[in-house]
Amino acid sequence: MRADPADHRDGTVAVIGGGVSGLVAARDLARAGARVVLVEEGDRLGGRVRGETVDGVAVDIGAEAFATRGGAVAALLAELGLADEIVRPAPLGSWVVTGTGAVPLPAAGAIGIPAAPLSRDAVRALGPVGALRAAAEPMLPRHLGRGGSLAELVRARLGPRVLARLVRPVVLGVHSADPSDMTVADVPGLAAALERSGSLLAAGRELRDSRAAAGGAVAGLRGGMGALVAALAAELDRAGVVVRTGVAAGRLEAERDGRGRRVWAVTGARGEPLVRADAVILAVSEAAARRLLGAPPAAPSGRVEVVALVVDDPRLDSAPRGTGALVAESASGIAAKALTHATAKWPDRARLFGPGRHLIRLSYGRLGSAPATGGLGDEAALRLAVRDASRILGIELGEASVRHMIRREWEAGNARQGDPAAGDALEAPPGVVFAGDWVSGTGLASVIPGARAAAEEAARTTIDSDGATVPHREGAQQR
């Protein structure tokens, strides 16, 4: 369905980007009474939430779980009629691979901060000296480590072993960024929790709201997270949202309509008109938002690639690394930053594949760098993935055991926006709202409430011909 750019009506909002942020924002705006046009460059909706079908089984090649903190994702799933489809991962725990071997990750708070530094698993991961150093943290002065990077904060308060063996692998796995390039403010809620308690250990436990093993405070959907995208797309269709896929937005410019009011004109990559709107939500990466607004480019964001392998090997039935493993920098010879043993983590997927057949996902790449798989052909990427999986799992896998390989590459989301003090922060002009992980934080638990807030802001800045805010449709849910 195509939008006529000349057919501008009061209360029109353009949403650029068809990932989960854009879909959620478009849904909320449509329910609030706005006319919504969504433009997505790719041929499919969902962004990093992407599914594929292998041997008749739906698998996640993008995001495969969501953090349960805050309840925002569960609330949206309930609205979409998917509450009964929520499943929990198997309680197997996960591991970390370091230069000295693989050990179970200890029970952890936010970003891998150990919940109980003197527990058996924590001592095993950190060694007695590292565990004692971390356990002493609550006795340190409250101000110690403040004002620098996240890595400096963790090192000062919890010691170098917590940083190298726990926090850095977790942050790289979750944020695709090194904690040296982040601050405590880049982890949603951590700065406020630290201010309240004065202890990084206590702050991590507070945010986690659980003492379960690392990776335990997450959930997924039966059959994969693609069900979320399908449900959102179906609601947009029912609401009459104009959805255009395979269309790249090239430029966003302010114009005046026939009554002298400011509207935003969105043009395509070749300058063709796409839509004129009262407000625009840019649910795209920071780099894309800068391109659309004609702003100077930011620092390179880097690329992330997921390589999924379907492997026939009964030795994996024992789940040798639980639900998966993170890889510390000290683990030389492994290019992947993380491995998820999906059929061990999600029992519903394991039942569909059957005994002896396993789905393994390896993640490559981080902010500011290309993934090790970048530029490799499928044959070379397969060799690398099998080698890395063998070293992480502690089982020598053979390439002949791999029945299928799926690759998918994404632009890595920024860990944070530009620094206003350095003058490189991207300012949103009036009527333009940003959404996405570079604005609200990584993961659906941050992205979804951020998208809903963006929709509310766009609705407030969209005016009708009488100068009133866009009215809610009768019966529309108001939050």
C-alpha positions, 0 to 999 in steps of 0.5 A: 500500500503506497502513501501519496505524499501530497495526501497530507492530513492533520494528525499524520505521523511518519514512523521511519524504521520497522523494527520493534521500536517503530512497530510499537510506536506506530501501534500506539499512535494508531490507537491514539487516533493518528494517521500513521505511515511506516517506512522500512528499508528492508524487505521484512519488518522486525529489525533485530527480532527476526525468525527463520524456519529450519527443518520446519522449526521456527528459530530466532536468528535475531533477539531470542529473549527479553529481560523480564525487569520492569514488566513492560514487555510482558504488558505489551505481550498481554495486550497482543494476546500473547501472554500464554505464549511466554516461556522461561528458559531451562534453569541450567545457568550459563558459563564464561570462558576465560584464559584459564578455562570455562566456569559457570557464571555465578549468580549475578545482578546487572551486567554480571556484577556478582550477587554473592561474591563469596559463593562457590561459583563466584570463587570458582570464577574469580579465585579466592583473591578476586572474590574477597576483593569484590566482597569488600566493596560495600565497605569502600567510600561511596565516591570511589570510582565515580565519574569515569567509565563503567570499566573504571567504576567496576575496577575501582569498586570490585577489582580487575577480576570482576571486570575481566571475567564477568562484567566485560564479557556480559557487557560485550555480549549484551551491548556489543560495547566495551565497558571502557567506552560506557559510563554507569549512566549507559546501563538503565537504572544502575546510576540511580540504584548506585546512588541509593545504596552507595554499593555497586554490589547492592545496586546490581542486585536491586536491578536484577530483582533476582538471585538466579543464575546469569541469564535466568531473568529472561523469557521468550515466546513459544515458537520464537520471538517472531510471534511478537513481530507478527502480532504487531504487524497484524494490529497495524494492518487492522488499524489501517496503518500504511506500511511500506517495506523495501523503501529507503528514506533518504532525507527529512526536511521541514516545509510549510503547508498551505496554511503556513504550518510546519510539516515534515517531508520525507523523501526517498534515497533518490529524492522521491517524495514518500510522505508529509507528516506533522510529526516523525518518529525516527526509529532507526540507528543513530547513524541513520538518524544523522543521515536523515537529518543531515547531521555530521556522522557520529563515531562508527557503530560497527557490525554484529553478525549471528551465525546459527548452526543446526548440528547433529551431535548427541554429545550436546544432549548433556548441555555441556555449557548450560544455556550458553557461554560468554567469552572473556578477552583472555580466552585467546583463539576464540573470535566469537563473543558469545554462544547460545545453546538454543535447544538447551535453553528453550525446551520447546525448541528441543522437542521440535528438533528431537534428540541429538539435533541442536541449534547453536548461535554464535555472536560476532562483532562489537561497537567500532569494529567489524565482526570476525566473520565480516567478508568471509564466504559461507565456507570460511564462516562455517569453519570459524563457527565450528572451531569457536563452538568446539572450543567454547563447548569443550567438544570437538565438533565436525563440519560434517555434523552441521546440517544448516547454517544461517547468517545474519548481520546487523548494525550494532546499536550505540551504547549511548548517544553523543556526549553533549559536553563534547558537542556531538549529541544529536538534537531532535528538531521540533516535531521529530522524536528519536526511538531505539536502543541508542536512545532508551538502552539495549534490549526489548525491556528498554526499547519497548517503553522507550518506543511507547514514550516516543509515541506519546511525545509525537502525539503531543507535538502533532496538532490538528487544524484547530490547534488541539492535540490529536484526539484519542479514538473512542475506546482507544487505550490511554496509558 
